[in-house]
Amino acid sequence: MDNKFNITVRGCDLYYGNFQALKNVNIDIEENEITALIGPSGCGKSTFIKSLNRMNDLIEDCRINGEILIGDQNIYDKSMDINLLRKNVGMVFQKPNPFPMSIYDNVAFAPRTFGIKKKSELDKIVERSLKQAGLWGEVRDRLRGKAMGLSGGQQQRLCIARALAADPKILLMDEPTSALDPISTGKIEELMSDLKSDYTIVIVTHNMQQATRISDKTAFFLLGEIIEYGKTESVFSNPKDKRTENYITGRFG
């Protein structure tokens, strides 16, 4: 893949069978920024974020038109190596989903999949990823303990560490804090702000305050379309479209 990890989407339509979930989506997502996707439930945010690492390939009857480029490469080109794509474009889901294995083995899972077997190398990756996820100090003495024994917030940071261990360039986060308490949410928001210097981050959120706190740019989705996209401060303080204003002020959604 190209060394540049900006995302360019042009004329993207996505269908589940006869239902059109995304309609002529056009967006430029910059490297080393946090881009928030907002909008009511069922408006296409999660569908869009999953299209960025081809997770929608796993859904029967899903088809997509248009172009999604990472750097200069169309990720839907037949020559695209999907394993490499998913290595470079990590994903963190709404509910923490650690594997039923140790904390160490969760983080070492991706590096092992990509052929790293040497213990000293795996140890370094596990430590680095847990430090990046702000979890190392809390689990360093129980790496062989069960991941399922962690709190919800710790489990979500473990899932972030697991994604980072694959050494991605882009991190997709689908409502990563919606199941967490305010303290855990704050830790993950702080973590995202720290990570953006090394990663391009795209986050789906229903939390308007979260979008204003952490994102550089915001895209407002409605019925499968991007209604408005721009600098977060401008979208929230001076929306250009009445529908954006109605949504962010709570008139619908």
PANU-525168 format. One record per residue: x, y, z of N, C-alpha, C in turn; residue number from 1. Coordinates in pm, 1 decimal. Layout:
{{X Y Z} {X Y Z} {X Y Z} NUM};
...
//
This chain:
{{83.4 -119.6 0.0} {0.0 0.0 0.0} {87.1 125.0 0.0} 1};
{{30.7 232.3 -46.6} {101.8 359.4 -51.0} {142.6 403.2 89.2} 2};
{{251.1 479.0 97.4} {297.1 525.3 228.1} {204.0 629.2 289.3} 3};
{{125.7 697.9 205.4} {34.7 798.5 257.0} {-94.0 730.5 303.5} 4};
{{-143.6 771.0 417.7} {-261.5 703.6 471.6} {-377.6 799.7 493.2} 5};
{{-391.7 894.2 397.7} {-515.3 969.5 392.8} {-619.8 884.7 318.7} 6};
{{-746.8 914.3 341.1} {-856.1 836.1 281.8} {-935.9 928.9 190.2} 7};
{{-956.9 884.0 67.5} {-1033.9 961.4 -30.0} {-1149.6 875.2 -78.5} 8};
{{-1271.2 926.1 -61.8} {-1390.8 851.1 -103.2} {-1463.0 933.0 -209.4} 9};
{{-1493.1 868.8 -321.5} {-1558.5 937.5 -433.0} {-1676.7 855.9 -486.3} 10};
{{-1794.8 916.2 -482.8} {-1913.9 855.4 -543.7} {-1947.2 718.8 -488.1} 11};
{{-1936.1 704.1 -356.7} {-1956.1 572.0 -295.6} {-2105.1 545.0 -270.5} 12};
{{-2155.4 440.3 -335.1} {-2290.3 388.4 -310.1} {-2274.5 247.1 -256.7} 13};
{{-2349.1 213.9 -151.7} {-2341.3 79.3 -96.1} {-2482.1 25.2 -76.5} 14};
{{-2501.1 -100.0 -120.1} {-2632.7 -163.3 -113.6} {-2625.7 -291.9 -31.9} 15};
{{-2729.3 -315.7 48.1} {-2755.4 -447.6 106.5} {-2876.2 -502.0 31.7} 16};
{{-2852.5 -590.5 -64.1} {-2963.2 -635.3 -148.6} {-3017.8 -515.7 -225.6} 17};
{{-3148.5 -488.7 -209.2} {-3211.1 -375.7 -278.8} {-3206.1 -246.1 -198.0} 18};
{{-3161.8 -255.3 -73.2} {-3160.5 -136.6 13.3} {-3030.1 -59.7 -4.9} 19};
{{-3041.3 69.6 -32.9} {-2922.6 152.8 -49.3} {-2887.6 217.4 84.1} 20};
{{-2774.7 173.2 143.4} {-2733.9 220.9 275.9} {-2645.7 344.8 268.5} 21};
{{-2569.1 360.4 159.9} {-2485.6 479.8 139.5} {-2514.8 536.9 2.2} 22};
{{-2527.2 669.9 -4.9} {-2568.3 735.8 -129.5} {-2466.6 843.3 -167.5} 23};
{{-2390.6 815.6 -270.8} {-2298.2 914.3 -329.6} {-2213.2 984.1 -222.8} 24};
{{-2144.8 902.5 -142.3} {-2060.6 957.6 -35.8} {-1927.7 1005.1 -93.9} 25};
{{-1893.5 1130.7 -64.2} {-1765.5 1190.0 -104.7} {-1702.3 1253.9 18.6} 26};
{{-1579.6 1215.7 49.6} {-1514.9 1271.2 168.6} {-1363.3 1253.3 157.6} 27};
{{-1288.4 1349.1 211.5} {-1142.7 1338.6 222.8} {-1107.8 1338.2 370.7} 28};
{{-1046.1 1230.5 415.8} {-1008.4 1216.2 556.6} {-856.6 1225.8 566.0} 29};
{{-810.8 1324.1 642.3} {-667.7 1354.9 647.4} {-593.4 1263.9 745.3} 30};
{{-466.5 1241.1 712.5} {-376.6 1169.5 803.3} {-362.4 1244.7 935.3} 31};
{{-340.4 1168.8 1042.4} {-306.8 1226.1 1173.9} {-411.6 1325.7 1223.0} 32};
{{-536.4 1296.2 1190.4} {-648.5 1372.0 1244.5} {-751.9 1273.8 1298.0} 33};
{{-838.6 1324.3 1387.0} {-953.7 1246.0 1432.0} {-1075.3 1299.9 1358.5} 34};
{{-1140.1 1212.0 1283.4} {-1261.4 1248.4 1210.9} {-1379.6 1178.6 1277.0} 35};
{{-1478.0 1257.3 1322.0} {-1596.6 1201.5 1387.7} {-1710.3 1189.4 1286.4} 36};
{{-1781.1 1077.5 1292.7} {-1900.9 1057.4 1211.1} {-2020.4 1061.3 1305.1} 37};
{{-2111.1 1157.5 1282.8} {-2228.2 1170.4 1368.7} {-2354.4 1155.5 1284.5} 38};
{{-2467.3 1135.5 1353.6} {-2595.0 1122.1 1284.7} {-2682.6 1023.0 1358.1} 39};
{{-2813.3 1022.9 1330.6} {-2904.1 933.1 1402.1} {-2875.6 786.5 1370.5} 40};
{{-2929.4 697.6 1452.0} {-2912.2 553.4 1429.9} {-2965.8 515.2 1291.9} 41};
{{-2893.2 423.6 1227.7} {-2939.7 371.8 1098.9} {-2915.1 463.4 980.9} 42};
{{-2825.9 563.7 998.4} {-2805.4 661.2 889.4} {-2684.4 627.5 802.3} 43};
{{-2612.9 519.4 832.6} {-2502.7 477.0 746.2} {-2363.0 494.2 803.4} 44};
{{-2351.9 545.2 927.6} {-2217.7 571.2 985.0} {-2136.4 442.5 998.8} 45};
{{-2196.7 340.4 1062.9} {-2123.2 214.9 1084.0} {-2099.0 142.6 952.6} 46};
{{-2196.6 148.0 862.9} {-2176.9 88.7 729.7} {-2057.3 153.4 661.5} 47};
{{-2048.0 286.3 670.7} {-1938.2 357.2 605.1} {-1803.8 318.4 666.6} 48};
{{-1797.2 319.1 800.2} {-1667.6 291.4 864.2} {-1621.5 148.8 832.2} 49};
{{-1717.0 55.8 822.9} {-1680.1 -83.2 790.3} {-1635.5 -97.0 644.7} 50};
{{-1681.2 -5.9 559.9} {-1639.0 -12.5 419.1} {-1492.0 24.7 402.9} 51};
{{-1434.6 92.8 505.1} {-1296.4 139.6 494.4} {-1194.3 28.0 516.7} 52};
{{-1237.6 -85.9 572.6} {-1145.8 -201.4 573.9} {-1215.0 -327.6 520.8} 53};
{{-1319.4 -302.8 442.8} {-1390.8 -408.6 369.4} {-1453.8 -512.2 460.9} 54};
{{-1495.2 -472.2 578.9} {-1567.7 -566.5 665.6} {-1705.6 -598.8 608.8} 55};
{{-1756.9 -509.3 524.5} {-1886.8 -536.9 461.2} {-1878.2 -651.6 361.4} 56};
{{-1756.1 -689.9 322.8} {-1740.2 -807.8 235.4} {-1801.0 -931.8 300.3} 57};
{{-1806.9 -931.5 433.6} {-1854.7 -1049.4 506.3} {-2007.9 -1058.3 506.8} 58};
{{-2074.7 -953.8 456.3} {-2221.1 -950.3 457.2} {-2272.9 -991.4 319.5} 59};
{{-2361.3 -1091.1 320.0} {-2417.3 -1140.9 194.9} {-2498.7 -1030.4 126.9} 60};
{{-2497.0 -1030.8 -4.3} {-2575.1 -934.7 -84.6} {-2528.7 -790.5 -68.9} 61};
{{-2407.8 -768.1 -16.9} {-2355.6 -631.0 -7.4} {-2274.8 -601.1 -133.5} 62};
{{-2304.2 -487.5 -194.0} {-2223.3 -446.1 -309.6} {-2197.2 -297.1 -300.4} 63};
{{-2085.7 -256.8 -360.5} {-2041.7 -118.0 -346.1} {-1993.8 -64.9 -480.2} 64};
{{-2030.0 60.4 -509.7} {-1983.6 130.2 -629.2} {-1903.3 252.3 -586.7} 65};
{{-1826.3 307.0 -680.0} {-1745.4 424.1 -648.0} {-1604.8 383.8 -608.0} 66};
{{-1531.9 479.0 -553.2} {-1390.8 455.8 -517.5} {-1365.9 489.2 -371.4} 67};
{{-1290.9 401.1 -305.3} {-1236.5 432.8 -173.0} {-1086.0 412.5 -183.0} 68};
{{-1012.6 524.0 -175.0} {-867.3 519.1 -187.9} {-801.8 539.5 -52.2} 69};
{{-701.2 458.3 -23.2} {-611.1 483.9 88.4} {-475.7 513.0 24.6} 70};
{{-428.6 635.7 45.3} {-316.8 681.2 -36.2} {-364.5 687.9 -180.0} 71};
{{-295.3 618.9 -269.6} {-333.8 618.5 -411.3} {-400.3 488.5 -453.1} 72};
{{-423.7 398.1 -357.6} {-474.3 265.6 -394.4} {-622.2 250.6 -364.8} 73};
{{-696.0 208.6 -466.7} {-838.4 178.1 -448.9} {-849.4 45.1 -373.9} 74};
{{-903.6 49.1 -252.5} {-904.0 -72.3 -170.1} {-1002.2 -177.3 -222.3} 75};
{{-1089.2 -140.0 -317.3} {-1181.5 -237.2 -377.0} {-1130.4 -291.0 -510.5} 76};
{{-1007.0 -254.5 -544.5} {-944.4 -309.6 -664.3} {-920.8 -459.7 -643.5} 77};
{{-932.4 -536.7 -753.1} {-915.4 -683.3 -743.0} {-776.4 -722.1 -693.2} 78};
{{-678.2 -634.4 -714.7} {-540.5 -666.8 -674.2} {-515.6 -640.6 -524.5} 79};
{{-614.4 -584.2 -456.3} {-595.2 -547.0 -315.7} {-578.7 -671.3 -228.7} 80};
{{-472.6 -673.6 -148.9} {-450.3 -780.8 -51.2} {-532.1 -745.7 73.8} 81};
{{-641.8 -818.6 95.9} {-734.5 -781.2 204.6} {-669.0 -801.3 341.0} 82};
{{-584.2 -900.7 355.7} {-514.3 -919.9 483.8} {-423.4 -801.0 514.5} 83};
{{-354.2 -751.4 412.0} {-268.0 -634.4 430.8} {-353.7 -510.9 461.7} 84};
{{-466.4 -498.6 392.4} {-556.6 -386.3 418.5} {-599.1 -385.8 565.4} 85};
{{-640.9 -501.6 615.1} {-691.2 -507.2 752.9} {-579.5 -496.7 855.7} 86};
{{-456.9 -527.0 815.2} {-342.9 -501.2 902.8} {-321.0 -350.7 916.5} 87};
{{-333.8 -279.3 803.3} {-309.6 -135.4 802.8} {-427.6 -53.2 853.7} 88};
{{-546.3 -112.6 851.9} {-668.2 -41.8 893.4} {-732.9 -121.9 1006.3} 89};
{{-697.0 -86.8 1130.6} {-746.4 -159.6 1247.5} {-887.1 -115.1 1285.3} 90};
{{-956.4 -200.5 1363.1} {-1095.7 -171.7 1398.3} {-1120.3 -200.8 1545.8} 91};
{{-1189.7 -109.0 1612.4} {-1231.4 -127.2 1751.7} {-1383.4 -110.1 1753.8} 92};
{{-1451.1 -205.7 1815.7} {-1597.2 -209.2 1808.8} {-1662.7 -144.4 1931.3} 93};
{{-1796.0 -138.1 1923.9} {-1874.8 -71.7 2028.2} {-1859.2 -140.9 2163.0} 94};
{{-1875.1 -272.5 2163.4} {-1862.6 -346.7 2289.2} {-1725.5 -411.9 2292.8} 95};
{{-1656.7 -404.1 2405.8} {-1526.5 -471.5 2416.2} {-1541.5 -619.1 2381.8} 96};
{{-1453.3 -670.8 2298.8} {-1463.3 -811.7 2257.6} {-1328.0 -882.2 2269.1} 97};
{{-1270.6 -885.2 2391.4} {-1143.4 -958.1 2405.3} {-1163.6 -1106.4 2376.0} 98};
{{-1057.3 -1168.9 2325.0} {-1062.6 -1312.9 2302.2} {-1055.9 -1385.4 2436.9} 99};
{{-1115.7 -1504.5 2447.0} {-1112.7 -1579.5 2573.5} {-975.8 -1644.5 2597.1} 100};
{{-877.4 -1560.8 2617.8} {-739.2 -1605.7 2641.4} {-673.2 -1501.3 2730.1} 101};
{{-544.8 -1515.3 2753.1} {-477.0 -1423.2 2844.6} {-463.8 -1283.4 2784.1} 102};
{{-434.7 -1186.0 2871.0} {-410.5 -1049.0 2826.1} {-295.8 -1048.8 2723.4} 103};
{{-187.8 -1117.9 2757.2} {-70.4 -1124.9 2668.7} {-109.2 -1182.3 2532.3} 104};
{{-181.8 -1295.3 2532.6} {-214.8 -1363.0 2406.7} {-310.9 -1281.5 2321.3} 105};
{{-397.6 -1201.8 2384.2} {-483.4 -1112.6 2307.3} {-400.0 -1015.6 2224.1} 106};
{{-300.7 -953.3 2289.3} {-220.6 -851.6 2219.9} {-125.2 -916.7 2119.7} 107};
{{-75.2 -1036.1 2152.6} {20.6 -1104.3 2064.2} {-47.6 -1173.1 1946.1} 108};
{{-180.7 -1175.5 1945.9} {-254.6 -1252.1 1845.4} {-220.5 -1208.3 1702.7} 109};
{{-231.1 -1078.4 1674.5} {-206.7 -1030.3 1537.0} {-61.1 -1048.9 1494.5} 110};
{{37.0 -1008.1 1579.2} {176.1 -1030.6 1537.9} {206.1 -1178.3 1507.7} 111};
{{150.7 -1268.6 1588.5} {171.2 -1412.1 1560.4} {109.0 -1450.5 1426.3} 112};
{{-10.9 -1394.4 1398.9} {-78.4 -1423.3 1272.4} {7.6 -1379.8 1154.6} 113};
{{80.7 -1269.2 1172.7} {165.3 -1217.8 1064.7} {306.7 -1275.9 1070.0} 114};
{{325.5 -1383.5 1146.9} {449.7 -1460.0 1138.0} {556.0 -1431.3 1241.7} 115};
{{526.5 -1347.4 1341.9} {626.8 -1320.0 1445.8} {613.5 -1425.9 1555.0} 116};
{{719.7 -1502.7 1576.2} {714.4 -1613.8 1671.9} {810.5 -1594.1 1789.9} 117};
{{913.3 -1512.1 1770.7} {1018.7 -1497.9 1871.1} {962.9 -1429.7 1995.6} 118};
{{982.5 -1492.8 2111.6} {922.5 -1442.0 2235.2} {970.9 -1301.0 2269.1} 119};
{{1099.7 -1275.0 2252.8} {1151.3 -1142.3 2288.8} {1087.5 -1033.2 2203.1} 120};
{{1061.3 -1066.3 2076.2} {998.4 -969.1 1985.8} {852.1 -949.1 2024.0} 121};
{{783.3 -1059.0 2054.1} {642.9 -1049.8 2096.3} {630.8 -971.7 2227.8} 122};
{{724.9 -997.1 2318.9} {723.4 -924.7 2447.7} {729.5 -773.6 2424.8} 123};
{{816.3 -732.6 2333.5} {831.0 -589.0 2304.4} {703.0 -530.6 2246.2} 124};
{{641.6 -604.5 2152.4} {518.4 -556.6 2088.2} {405.2 -546.8 2189.9} 125};
{{394.0 -648.9 2275.6} {287.9 -649.6 2377.5} {305.8 -531.2 2471.8} 126};
{{427.8 -509.6 2519.2} {453.3 -398.1 2610.7} {425.2 -263.9 2542.4} 127};
{{476.4 -246.8 2421.1} {456.2 -120.3 2349.2} {307.9 -91.7 2326.1} 128};
{{234.0 -194.9 2283.4} {91.3 -175.5 2251.3} {10.3 -145.4 2375.6} 129};
{{41.2 -214.0 2485.8} {-30.5 -187.7 2610.8} {3.2 -49.1 2664.9} 130};
{{127.0 -5.7 2646.7} {163.8 131.0 2687.1} {89.4 233.7 2602.8} 131};
{{83.2 209.9 2470.5} {11.5 302.0 2382.5} {-135.8 311.8 2421.2} 132};
{{-192.5 200.2 2467.1} {-333.6 196.0 2504.0} {-357.4 239.3 2648.3} 133};
{{-250.1 282.9 2716.0} {-263.7 332.2 2852.6} {-302.0 224.7 2952.3} 134};
{{-261.4 101.0 2926.1} {-303.9 -11.2 3010.5} {-187.3 -83.8 3078.2} 135};
{{-66.4 -59.2 3032.9} {49.6 -134.3 3080.1} {63.8 -129.3 3232.1} 136};
{{54.3 -11.3 3290.0} {72.9 2.8 3434.8} {-28.8 -75.2 3516.0} 137};
{{-147.3 -98.7 3458.0} {-254.3 -168.3 3529.9} {-245.9 -320.5 3517.0} 138};
{{-178.7 -370.6 3412.4} {-182.2 -516.9 3387.7} {-43.7 -580.5 3377.9} 139};
{{63.3 -504.5 3392.9} {197.8 -558.1 3367.9} {230.3 -678.2 3456.0} 140};
{{168.0 -685.0 3576.0} {195.8 -796.0 3667.2} {99.7 -912.8 3650.7} 141};
{{7.5 -902.5 3556.0} {-86.7 -1014.5 3537.2} {-114.7 -1040.1 3389.3} 142};
{{-7.8 -1035.4 3309.7} {-23.3 -1053.5 3165.1} {-76.8 -1191.7 3129.6} 143};
{{-51.9 -1289.2 3217.4} {-99.5 -1425.9 3190.0} {-239.5 -1448.6 3246.2} 144};
{{-294.5 -1345.6 3309.5} {-431.3 -1355.9 3361.3} {-532.1 -1344.9 3248.1} 145};
{{-655.3 -1389.4 3276.1} {-760.5 -1390.6 3174.0} {-804.9 -1247.6 3139.4} 146};
{{-814.9 -1220.3 3009.7} {-860.3 -1089.0 2963.2} {-1003.0 -1060.5 3008.1} 147};
{{-1083.4 -1165.8 3020.4} {-1223.8 -1147.5 3058.5} {-1237.6 -1101.5 3204.2} 148};
{{-1128.4 -1110.1 3280.7} {-1132.9 -1065.6 3419.8} {-1113.0 -915.9 3436.2} 149};
{{-1084.0 -846.4 3326.5} {-1065.1 -700.4 3332.0} {-1200.1 -629.6 3337.3} 150};
{{-1199.2 -505.1 3383.8} {-1322.2 -424.2 3381.7} {-1356.3 -389.1 3236.8} 151};
{{-1479.1 -337.6 3216.4} {-1521.8 -303.0 3080.3} {-1429.4 -202.4 3013.9} 152};
{{-1391.1 -97.8 3089.0} {-1301.8 3.5 3033.1} {-1164.8 -53.0 3000.6} 153};
{{-1114.7 -139.6 3089.1} {-984.8 -204.0 3064.1} {-993.7 -297.2 2943.2} 154};
{{-1105.0 -369.6 2931.9} {-1122.2 -458.5 2816.6} {-1120.8 -379.6 2685.6} 155};
{{-1183.9 -261.0 2685.6} {-1185.2 -181.6 2562.5} {-1045.4 -130.6 2529.8} 156};
{{-969.2 -89.3 2631.3} {-831.3 -46.5 2605.7} {-745.5 -164.3 2560.5} 157};
{{-776.0 -284.8 2610.8} {-706.0 -404.4 2563.6} {-736.0 -427.6 2415.1} 158};
{{-861.7 -407.6 2375.8} {-897.3 -423.5 2234.4} {-826.1 -320.2 2147.6} 159};
{{-807.2 -200.4 2201.4} {-730.0 -98.8 2129.0} {-584.3 -143.4 2118.0} 160};
{{-528.2 -194.9 2228.1} {-390.4 -246.5 2225.3} {-376.8 -359.4 2124.1} 161};
{{-477.2 -446.7 2118.9} {-475.3 -559.6 2024.0} {-474.4 -507.7 1880.0} 162};
{{-554.0 -402.8 1854.0} {-554.6 -344.3 1719.6} {-419.8 -279.1 1688.1} 163};
{{-360.4 -209.8 1786.3} {-233.2 -140.1 1764.3} {-117.8 -237.5 1743.7} 164};
{{-129.3 -357.7 1800.6} {-20.9 -456.2 1790.0} {2.3 -500.9 1645.7} 165};
{{-99.1 -485.6 1560.6} {-83.2 -520.7 1418.6} {-7.6 -412.2 1342.7} 166};
{{25.9 -302.5 1412.4} {97.7 -189.3 1353.8} {19.4 -126.0 1238.4} 167};
{{-108.1 -87.9 1265.2} {-187.4 -25.5 1159.7} {-145.0 119.3 1137.5} 168};
{{-198.9 178.6 1033.8} {-176.5 321.2 1008.1} {-306.5 399.9 1030.1} 169};
{{-418.6 328.7 1019.7} {-551.0 388.9 1036.5} {-624.8 309.7 1143.7} 170};
{{-694.7 380.7 1233.2} {-770.7 316.3 1339.8} {-916.1 357.8 1326.3} 171};
{{-1003.1 259.6 1304.6} {-1146.7 283.5 1295.9} {-1209.4 247.2 1430.2} 172};
{{-1295.2 333.5 1482.4} {-1354.6 310.2 1614.6} {-1505.2 333.0 1605.0} 173};
{{-1581.3 223.6 1620.9} {-1726.8 230.8 1605.3} {-1791.6 243.0 1743.2} 174};
{{-1820.8 365.5 1785.1} {-1878.2 394.9 1917.1} {-1800.1 325.9 2030.1} 175};
{{-1670.1 350.9 2039.5} {-1586.3 272.6 2131.5} {-1612.5 298.0 2279.0} 176};
{{-1685.2 404.3 2312.4} {-1706.4 434.7 2454.7} {-1853.4 426.0 2496.0} 177};
{{-1941.4 383.8 2404.5} {-2085.0 390.9 2435.0} {-2126.3 295.6 2547.2} 178};
{{-2047.0 189.6 2570.0} {-2082.0 94.5 2675.8} {-2003.8 119.9 2805.1} 179};
{{-1931.9 234.5 2811.9} {-1840.2 258.0 2923.0} {-1887.7 370.3 3015.1} 180};
{{-1837.0 368.9 3137.9} {-1867.0 474.4 3234.3} {-1786.0 599.6 3199.6} 181};
{{-1822.0 715.1 3260.8} {-1754.3 841.5 3224.8} {-1603.2 841.1 3246.6} 182};
{{-1554.6 774.4 3351.6} {-1409.5 774.1 3377.6} {-1336.8 695.8 3268.4} 183};
{{-1390.0 577.6 3233.1} {-1329.1 498.4 3126.1} {-1337.7 571.2 2992.4} 184};
{{-1451.2 638.8 2969.8} {-1468.6 716.9 2847.2} {-1361.5 825.0 2838.3} 185};
{{-1338.2 894.9 2949.5} {-1235.9 1000.1 2953.0} {-1098.2 946.8 2920.3} 186};
{{-1066.3 827.4 2973.8} {-934.6 767.0 2947.7} {-918.1 735.7 2799.4} 187};
{{-1024.4 684.0 2737.2} {-1013.9 647.0 2595.7} {-1009.8 771.1 2507.4} 188};
{{-1082.9 876.3 2545.4} {-1074.6 1002.1 2469.8} {-933.1 1060.3 2477.3} 189};
{{-875.5 1057.4 2596.1} {-737.9 1106.3 2614.1} {-641.1 1024.1 2529.7} 190};
{{-664.4 894.0 2529.4} {-581.8 802.0 2452.3} {-589.5 833.1 2302.8} 191};
{{-710.3 857.5 2252.2} {-726.5 889.3 2109.7} {-650.4 1016.9 2073.2} 192};
{{-659.0 1116.4 2159.7} {-587.9 1242.2 2133.7} {-437.1 1219.9 2128.2} 193};
{{-386.1 1128.8 2213.5} {-243.5 1095.9 2211.0} {-205.9 1018.7 2084.7} 194};
{{-294.9 930.5 2040.1} {-263.0 841.2 1928.6} {-264.3 910.4 1792.6} 195};
{{-335.8 1021.5 1780.6} {-352.9 1079.4 1646.5} {-222.2 1130.8 1586.1} 196};
{{-119.2 1153.1 1669.9} {9.5 1194.8 1611.6} {71.8 1082.0 1529.0} 197};
{{31.0 957.1 1556.2} {85.9 842.6 1483.4} {-15.1 772.6 1392.5} 198};
{{-142.6 802.7 1410.4} {-246.2 729.2 1337.2} {-350.7 825.1 1281.0} 199};
{{-417.8 778.5 1177.8} {-538.3 845.3 1127.9} {-655.5 776.0 1197.4} 200};
{{-740.9 853.0 1263.9} {-848.4 792.9 1344.3} {-984.7 837.6 1292.1} 201};
{{-1073.7 740.0 1269.7} {-1211.8 769.1 1231.6} {-1301.3 707.6 1338.1} 202};
{{-1387.9 789.6 1398.9} {-1471.3 742.6 1508.7} {-1618.7 770.8 1481.3} 203};
{{-1701.7 668.8 1499.1} {-1847.1 686.8 1499.4} {-1887.8 718.0 1642.7} 204};
{{-1965.8 824.6 1661.7} {-2011.0 857.1 1796.6} {-2151.7 915.7 1793.4} 205};
{{-2231.0 881.0 1895.7} {-2362.6 944.0 1915.8} {-2351.7 1057.5 2016.1} 206};
{{-2233.2 1073.3 2072.5} {-2212.5 1170.8 2179.8} {-2159.1 1301.8 2119.8} 207};
{{-2247.8 1399.6 2111.1} {-2209.4 1527.1 2050.0} {-2092.3 1592.1 2123.5} 208};
{{-2095.7 1585.3 2257.6} {-1987.4 1645.2 2337.3} {-1855.2 1577.0 2307.7} 209};
{{-1860.5 1444.8 2289.1} {-1738.2 1371.5 2256.6} {-1680.9 1418.9 2123.1} 210};
{{-1765.8 1434.1 2025.6} {-1718.9 1481.3 1893.8} {-1652.1 1617.9 1907.0} 211};
{{-1712.1 1707.4 1985.0} {-1653.5 1841.7 1998.1} {-1523.2 1838.2 2077.5} 212};
{{-1513.7 1744.4 2173.0} {-1392.7 1737.3 2256.9} {-1272.2 1684.8 2180.7} 213};
{{-1291.9 1583.8 2097.8} {-1174.0 1511.9 2047.9} {-1149.0 1521.6 1897.9} 214};
{{-1250.4 1557.0 1818.1} {-1229.7 1544.5 1673.2} {-1182.4 1674.3 1608.3} 215};
{{-1106.4 1658.1 1501.8} {-1061.9 1772.2 1421.4} {-1167.9 1808.7 1318.6} 216};
{{-1228.3 1704.4 1258.6} {-1334.4 1726.2 1159.4} {-1452.9 1636.8 1193.2} 217};
{{-1571.0 1680.8 1148.3} {-1693.8 1605.6 1174.4} {-1775.0 1594.5 1045.9} 218};
{{-1827.4 1472.4 1021.7} {-1919.1 1449.5 909.6} {-2055.4 1411.7 966.3} 219};
{{-2159.4 1481.0 920.6} {-2296.2 1451.4 964.2} {-2364.8 1367.0 857.2} 220};
{{-2401.4 1244.2 896.6} {-2470.5 1151.5 806.6} {-2621.1 1156.5 832.8} 221};
{{-2698.7 1146.7 725.7} {-2844.0 1137.2 737.8} {-2895.9 1056.0 619.1} 222};
{{-2966.5 947.8 650.4} {-3027.0 862.0 546.5} {-2926.5 821.7 438.4} 223};
{{-2806.0 785.2 484.6} {-2704.8 733.7 392.7} {-2623.1 837.1 319.7} 224};
{{-2649.5 964.1 343.9} {-2575.2 1071.2 277.1} {-2494.8 1153.0 377.3} 225};
{{-2383.8 1211.4 330.9} {-2314.0 1310.5 413.3} {-2377.4 1446.0 383.6} 226};
{{-2442.6 1500.8 483.9} {-2511.6 1629.1 468.7} {-2413.1 1744.7 482.6} 227};
{{-2316.9 1726.9 576.0} {-2221.4 1834.9 601.8} {-2091.5 1775.1 654.4} 228};
{{-1980.0 1832.9 612.0} {-1848.4 1786.1 656.9} {-1754.2 1905.2 664.0} 229};
{{-1685.3 1917.6 775.5} {-1590.2 2026.7 788.2} {-1522.8 2025.1 922.7} 230};
{{-1452.9 2132.6 953.9} {-1388.1 2142.6 1084.2} {-1494.5 2134.1 1193.0} 231};
{{-1464.7 2056.6 1296.4} {-1564.0 2029.9 1400.5} {-1621.3 2158.1 1460.1} 232};
{{-1532.8 2250.0 1488.9} {-1577.2 2375.7 1550.4} {-1680.5 2446.3 1461.7} 233};
{{-1656.0 2447.8 1330.4} {-1747.7 2514.3 1237.5} {-1879.9 2439.7 1226.2} 234};
{{-1872.1 2306.2 1216.5} {-1994.8 2226.3 1202.5} {-2087.3 2248.3 1322.3} 235};
{{-2027.9 2255.5 1443.0} {-2111.2 2268.9 1562.6} {-2151.1 2413.4 1593.4} 236};
{{-2064.0 2509.8 1561.3} {-2095.6 2649.3 1598.4} {-2166.3 2724.4 1486.2} 237};
{{-2143.4 2680.0 1362.7} {-2202.1 2752.1 1250.2} {-2237.3 2655.9 1136.9} 238};
{{-2331.5 2561.9 1163.1} {-2365.4 2463.6 1059.4} {-2425.4 2531.3 936.8} 239};
{{-2388.2 2478.5 819.8} {-2435.5 2539.9 694.9} {-2572.9 2487.1 654.2} 240};
{{-2607.0 2367.8 702.0} {-2732.6 2304.3 662.1} {-2829.0 2300.0 780.6} 241};
{{-2952.9 2332.3 756.1} {-3053.4 2336.5 863.0} {-3069.7 2199.4 929.4} 242};
{{-3055.1 2093.1 851.5} {-3069.4 1958.4 907.2} {-2958.0 1928.7 1007.5} 243};
{{-2836.9 1977.3 979.7} {-2726.8 1961.1 1074.8} {-2760.4 2033.5 1204.2} 244};
{{-2806.0 2156.4 1190.5} {-2841.2 2236.6 1308.2} {-2949.9 2167.3 1390.4} 245};
{{-3051.7 2114.3 1322.4} {-3161.0 2046.6 1393.7} {-3110.1 1924.2 1468.6} 246};
{{-3015.7 1852.2 1409.0} {-2964.2 1732.1 1475.7} {-2877.4 1768.1 1597.5} 247};
{{-2784.5 1859.3 1579.2} {-2691.0 1886.2 1690.6} {-2757.4 1961.9 1804.6} 248};
{{-2870.4 2027.6 1777.1} {-2943.4 2095.1 1885.8} {-3050.5 2004.6 1945.7} 249};
{{-3057.6 1879.6 1898.2} {-3147.6 1782.7 1960.7} {-3290.8 1787.0 1913.4} 250};
{{-3316.2 1852.7 1798.7} {-3455.2 1859.6 1749.7} {-3501.2 1727.4 1689.5} 251};
{{-3405.4 1644.3 1646.7} {-3440.4 1507.6 1604.9} {-3319.2 1420.2 1623.0} 252};
{{-3338.3 1286.8 1613.2} {-3226.0 1193.6 1622.1} {-3222.6 1120.5 1750.6} 253};
//
